[in-house]
Amino acid sequence: MTTLHKNLIDGEWVGSDGSQNVNPSDVSDIVGLYARATAADTLQAIAAAKAAFPAWSRSGILERHAILRKAADEILARKAELGELLSREEGKTLAEGIGEATRAGQIFDFFAGEVLRLSGELVPSVRPGVGVEITREPVGVVGIITPWNFPIAIPAWKIAPALAYGNTVVVKPADLVPGSTWAIVDILVRAGLPKGVLNLVMGRGSVVGQTLLDSKDVNAISFTGSVATGKRVAAASIEHNRKFQLEMGGKNPVVVLDDADLDIAVSTIAQSAFFSTGQRCTASSRIIVTEGIHDKFVEALAQKTKSLKVGHALDKATEIGPVVDAGQLKQDTDYIAIGKAEGAKLVAGGELLKKDTEGFYLQPTLFTEATNDMRISREEIFGPVASVIRVRDYDEALSVANDTEFGLSAGIITQSLKHATHFKRNAEAGMVMVNLPTAGVDFHVPFGGRKGSSYGPREQGRYAAEFFTVVKTAYTAA
């Protein structure tokens, strides 16, 4: 009999009703059975977090440091096991799964260090004999809602800073991929986290997520997911006057100039557009190419795209794993049909694939002769589908790159210091890459975008303090 992985509420593992976590590489492989929380369960979790906040927010820095460091050490020691779990439930290749688990461990290690680096300011007042202290304090109960595409890294980069800065947490992972978050929560509990400080409520967004949004006792919400849901998070948070942080969609451009190294351009863009099955908010889905290099670049990228090996996530030969589920696969194929109908030219991929195991396999897809007003160039597909847009020169490339409602990541492939420097300053994105994939970021520096991609303070690194703390100014007369 499959073990039921339960929710964690006020230090107790609870739940009786569960749903199957299915492997997208092999739908006959049940990764596990995971409990579904009710609205009442979620309210209990919020109440537990609220009750635990006074003690945890005033806990010693060595206690918090030790717990986060112990969690980091276990994650890193078990990275192969956790990476395999991630790949089974989400469909990333095993190498990508292990890499993401490693990153989660590094994130917890970083924020364990941040606990010992907490600081404030002591400044003189304009009034003689008065001192001024500026400090940061935890926000309170933080609701965390995470997506399915990074099942361990995104929960890590939200939970770790929330706990490091003294907040209590109620976390709801994506319904498709509860396993990785459950594993992190289990590790933190065994690392010594007091009861009620971290609560796990798995289940549907319409039930668990909505209850978090409706509760006046949730002081802040950190959300990563779709634009539509992000807008609901914002509206509900404004009603309750709570802090909220949104990471949403992307339609990330990468510019290839005539002077680009062709090999670098092809390998960089293939990795950024198609690896992780294109299911990254930072993936390059708009490839903007100047006329001089366009034809030979398209030919080379099409050949590369056709050569990518699609297969079971745990097969070491696999370069591209399956799409996460049937619903996402249908969205991808619908957009491929839309691209054809709009007049874009399909030069590689687009086929559903049959493998030894039944799964959601799609050959990476490349369109050329796209224009920036096509739906495939404006709407986030969130799959291994990319479009090439031909432009005259750098100025037109920059204009097309910025002509989007999103602004998460942007890239340029060039050997020109002039154009690289200008692009870094003028690309309307939160992150800019030069001769690098748009989808590769470090864990110790800010992550986030502009325009319709993000709202609120940046995630990761020391900038996480901007969201997970509030500033207090105290005056003292000598």
Residue pairs with C-beta under 8 A, 6 or more apart in sequence:
2 20
2 30
2 32
2 33
3 32
3 33
4 15
4 16
4 18
4 33
4 34
4 35
5 18
5 32
5 33
5 34
5 35
5 178
5 179
5 182
6 13
6 14
6 15
6 35
7 13
7 14
7 15
7 35
7 37
7 41
7 45
7 199
7 200
7 201
7 202
8 14
8 185
8 189
8 198
8 199
8 200
9 41
9 44
9 45
9 48
9 199
9 200
9 201
10 44
10 45
10 47
10 48
10 51
10 52
10 195
10 196
10 199
11 48
11 189
11 194
11 195
11 196
12 195
14 35
14 41
15 35
15 36
15 37
15 41
16 35
17 35
17 36
18 33
18 34
18 35
18 36
19 33
19 34
19 36
19 175
20 30
20 31
20 32
20 33
21 30
21 31
21 32
21 33
21 34
21 89
21 176
21 177
21 178
21 179
22 29
22 30
22 31
22 325
23 29
23 30
23 31
23 88
23 89
23 91
23 313
23 359
24 90
24 91
24 313
24 321
24 322
24 323
24 324
24 325
24 359
24 360
25 87
25 88
25 91
25 311
25 312
25 313
25 314
25 321
25 322
25 357
25 359
26 312
26 357
26 358
26 359
27 357
27 358
27 359
28 357
28 358
29 88
29 357
31 85
31 88
31 89
31 179
32 179
34 178
34 179
34 182
34 202
35 202
35 203
36 202
36 203
36 204
36 207
37 45
37 172
37 201
37 202
37 203
37 207
37 208
38 203
38 207
39 207
39 208
39 210
39 211
41 201
41 203
41 208
42 170
42 172
42 201
42 207
42 208
42 211
42 212
42 215
43 211
43 215
45 170
45 199
45 200
45 201
46 141
46 143
46 170
46 199
46 211
46 212
46 215
46 217
46 218
47 217
48 195
48 196
48 199
49 141
49 168
49 169
49 170
49 196
49 197
49 199
50 140
50 141
50 168
50 217
51 196
52 168
52 194
52 195
52 196
52 197
53 138
53 140
53 141
53 167
53 168
55 194
56 166
56 167
56 168
56 194
56 197
57 137
57 138
57 140
57 166
57 167
57 168
58 166
59 166
59 194
61 115
61 116
61 118
63 192
64 112
64 115
64 163
64 164
64 166
65 112
65 113
65 115
65 116
66 191
66 192
67 163
67 188
67 191
67 192
67 193
68 108
68 109
68 111
68 112
68 115
68 160
68 163
68 164
68 191
69 108
69 109
69 112
70 191
70 192
71 108
71 184
71 187
71 188
71 191
72 105
72 106
72 107
72 108
72 109
72 112
73 105
73 109
74 187
74 190
74 191
75 82
75 101
75 104
75 105
75 108
75 156
75 184
75 187
76 102
76 105
76 106
76 109
78 101
79 98
79 101
79 102
79 105
80 98
80 101
82 97
82 98
82 101
82 104
82 152
82 180
82 183
83 94
83 97
83 98
83 99
83 100
83 101
83 102
84 94
84 97
84 98
84 314
85 97
85 179
85 180
85 183
86 92
86 97
86 100
86 101
86 151
86 152
86 177
86 179
86 180
87 93
87 94
87 96
87 97
87 313
87 314
87 321
88 179
88 313
88 314
89 151
89 176
89 177
89 178
89 179
89 180
90 97
90 148
90 149
90 151
90 176
90 177
90 180
90 324
91 277
91 313
91 321
91 322
91 323
91 324
91 359
91 360
92 100
92 276
92 277
92 313
92 321
93 313
93 318
93 319
93 320
93 321
94 313
94 314
94 315
94 316
94 318
96 275
96 276
96 321
97 313
100 150
100 151
100 152
100 153
101 152
103 153
103 156
103 443
104 152
104 153
104 155
104 156
104 184
105 156
106 443
107 153
107 156
107 157
107 160
107 443
107 460
108 156
108 160
110 160
110 443
110 444
110 461
111 160
111 161
111 163
111 164
111 464
112 164
114 161
114 164
114 462
114 465
115 164
118 136
118 165
120 133
120 134
120 135
120 136
121 133
121 134
122 131
122 132
122 133
122 134
123 132
123 134
124 131
124 132
125 131
125 132
125 475
129 477
129 478
130 475
130 476
130 477
130 478
131 475
131 476
131 478
132 473
132 474
132 475
132 476
133 473
133 474
133 476
134 471
134 472
134 473
134 474
135 471
135 472
135 474
136 165
136 465
136 469
136 470
136 471
136 472
137 166
137 469
137 470
137 472
138 165
138 166
138 167
138 468
138 469
138 470
139 165
139 167
139 219
139 220
139 243
139 467
139 468
139 469
139 470
140 167
140 168
140 219
140 220
141 167
141 168
141 169
141 170
141 217
141 218
141 219
141 220
142 162
142 167
142 168
142 169
142 170
142 218
142 219
142 220
142 221
142 222
142 468
143 169
143 170
143 171
143 172
143 212
143 213
143 215
143 218
143 220
143 221
143 222
144 155
144 158
144 159
144 162
144 169
144 170
144 171
144 172
144 221
144 222
145 171
145 172
145 205
145 209
145 212
145 221
145 222
145 223
145 224
145 225
145 233
146 154
146 155
146 158
146 171
146 172
146 173
146 174
146 181
146 224
146 225
147 154
147 174
147 224
147 225
148 174
148 175
148 176
148 177
148 324
149 276
149 279
149 280
149 281
149 324
149 382
150 280
151 173
151 174
151 177
151 179
151 180
151 181
152 180
152 181
152 183
152 184
154 224
155 171
155 173
155 180
155 181
155 184
156 184
157 443
157 447
157 459
157 460
157 464
158 171
158 222
158 224
158 459
159 169
159 171
159 184
159 188
159 198
161 464
161 465
161 467
161 468
162 169
162 222
162 468
163 169
163 188
163 193
163 197
163 198
164 468
165 464
165 465
165 468
165 469
167 220
167 468
168 196
168 197
168 198
168 199
169 197
169 198
169 199
170 199
170 201
170 212
170 218
171 181
171 185
171 198
171 199
171 200
171 201
172 201
172 202
172 203
172 205
172 208
172 209
172 212
173 180
173 181
173 182
173 200
173 202
174 225
175 202
175 203
175 204
175 205
176 324
176 325
177 324
178 202
181 200
181 202
182 200
182 202
185 198
185 200
188 198
189 198
201 208
202 208
205 229
209 229
212 218
212 221
213 221
213 232
213 233
213 236
213 237
214 236
215 240
216 240
218 240
218 242
219 242
219 243
220 242
220 243
220 244
220 245
220 467
220 468
221 233
221 237
221 242
221 243
221 244
221 245
222 244
222 245
222 459
222 467
223 229
223 230
223 233
223 244
223 245
223 246
223 247
224 246
224 247
224 248
224 281
225 247
225 248
226 248
226 249
227 248
227 249
227 380
227 452
230 246
230 248
230 455
233 244
233 246
234 244
234 246
234 455
237 243
237 244
243 456
243 467
244 455
244 456
245 455
245 456
245 457
245 459
245 467
246 454
246 455
246 456
247 281
247 447
247 448
247 449
247 453
247 454
247 459
248 281
248 452
248 453
248 454
248 455
249 281
249 380
249 406
249 408
249 452
249 453
250 281
250 282
250 283
250 285
250 380
250 406
250 408
250 409
250 449
250 453
251 285
251 286
251 377
251 378
251 379
251 380
251 404
251 405
251 406
252 282
252 283
252 284
252 285
252 286
252 406
252 408
252 409
252 410
252 411
252 429
252 438
252 439
253 284
253 286
253 287
253 288
253 400
253 401
253 404
253 410
253 411
254 268
254 269
254 272
254 284
254 286
254 287
254 288
254 410
254 411
254 412
254 413
254 433
254 438
255 288
255 289
255 290
255 394
255 397
255 398
255 401
255 410
255 411
255 412
255 413
255 414
255 423
256 265
256 269
256 287
256 288
256 289
256 290
256 293
256 297
256 412
256 413
256 414
257 290
257 293
257 394
257 397
257 412
257 413
257 414
257 416
257 419
258 290
258 291
258 292
258 293
259 414
259 415
259 416
260 293
260 297
260 413
260 414
260 415
261 413
261 415
261 435
262 293
262 296
262 297
262 300
264 413
264 435
265 293
265 297
265 301
265 413
266 297
266 300
266 301
266 304
267 304
268 411
268 413
268 435
268 436
268 437
269 284
269 287
269 301
269 386
269 413
269 437
270 301
270 304
270 305
270 308
271 437
271 439
272 282
272 283
272 284
272 411
272 437
272 438
272 439
272 440
273 283
273 284
273 285
273 287
273 364
273 384
273 386
274 305
274 308
274 320
274 364
274 384
274 386
275 319
275 320
275 439
276 283
276 321
276 439
277 320
277 321
277 322
277 323
277 324
277 362
277 383
277 384
278 285
278 364
278 381
278 382
278 383
278 384
278 385
278 386
279 323
279 324
279 328
279 382
279 383
280 439
281 380
281 382
281 408
281 453
282 408
282 409
282 431
282 438
282 439
282 440
282 441
283 438
283 439
284 386
284 411
284 437
284 438
284 439
285 380
285 381
285 385
285 386
285 387
286 372
286 377
286 386
286 387
286 389
286 400
286 401
286 404
287 301
287 386
287 387
287 388
287 389
288 388
288 389
288 391
288 397
288 400
288 401
289 297
289 298
289 388
289 389
289 390
289 391
290 391
290 392
290 393
290 394
290 397
291 390
291 391
291 392
291 393
294 388
294 390
297 388
298 347
298 368
298 388
301 348
301 366
301 388
302 347
302 348
302 366
302 368
303 348
305 348
305 349
305 364
305 365
305 366
306 348
306 349
306 363
308 319
308 320
308 363
308 364
309 317
309 318
309 319
309 320
310 318
310 319
310 320
310 321
310 322
310 353
310 355
310 361
310 362
310 363
310 364
311 317
311 318
311 320
311 321
311 355
311 361
312 318
312 321
312 322
312 355
312 356
312 357
312 359
313 321
313 322
320 364
320 384
322 359
322 360
322 361
322 362
323 329
323 332
323 360
323 361
323 362
323 383
323 384
324 360
325 360
326 360
328 360
328 382
328 383
329 352
329 360
329 362
329 383
331 381
331 382
331 383
332 362
332 365
332 381
332 382
332 383
332 384
332 385
333 352
333 362
335 375
335 376
335 379
335 381
335 383
335 385
336 346
336 350
336 365
336 385
338 375
338 376
339 346
339 367
339 370
339 374
339 375
339 376
339 385
339 387
340 346
342 370
342 374
342 375
342 376
343 369
343 374
344 367
344 368
344 369
344 370
344 374
344 376
344 387
345 367
345 368
345 369
346 365
346 366
346 367
347 366
347 367
347 368
348 363
348 364
348 365
348 366
349 362
349 363
349 364
349 365
349 366
349 384
350 362
350 363
350 365
351 362
351 363
352 361
352 362
352 363
353 361
353 362
353 363
354 361
355 361
362 383
362 384
363 384
364 384
364 385
364 386
365 384
365 385
365 386
366 386
366 387
366 388
367 376
367 385
367 386
367 387
367 388
368 387
368 388
368 390
369 388
369 390
370 376
370 377
370 387
370 388
370 389
371 377
371 389
372 378
372 389
372 400
372 403
374 387
376 385
376 387
377 387
377 389
378 404
378 405
380 406
389 400
391 397
391 400
394 419
394 422
398 422
398 423
398 426
398 427
401 410
401 427
401 428
402 426
402 427
402 428
404 451
405 451
405 452
406 449
406 451
406 452
406 453
407 428
407 429
407 430
407 449
407 450
407 451
407 452
407 453
407 454
408 429
408 430
408 431
408 448
408 449
408 450
408 453
408 454
409 429
409 430
409 431
409 432
409 433
409 438
409 439
409 449
410 423
410 427
410 428
410 429
410 431
410 432
410 433
410 438
411 432
411 433
411 434
411 436
411 437
411 438
412 419
412 420
412 423
412 427
412 432
412 433
412 434
412 435
413 435
414 420
414 423
414 434
414 435
420 434
420 435
423 432
423 434
424 432
424 434
428 450
428 451
429 449
429 450
430 446
430 447
430 448
430 449
430 450
430 453
430 454
430 458
431 438
431 441
431 447
431 448
431 449
433 440
441 447
441 460
443 460
443 461
444 460
444 461
445 460
445 461
446 458
446 459
446 460
446 461
446 463
447 458
447 459
447 460
447 461
448 454
448 457
448 458
448 459
456 467
457 463
457 464
457 466
457 467
458 464
458 466
459 467
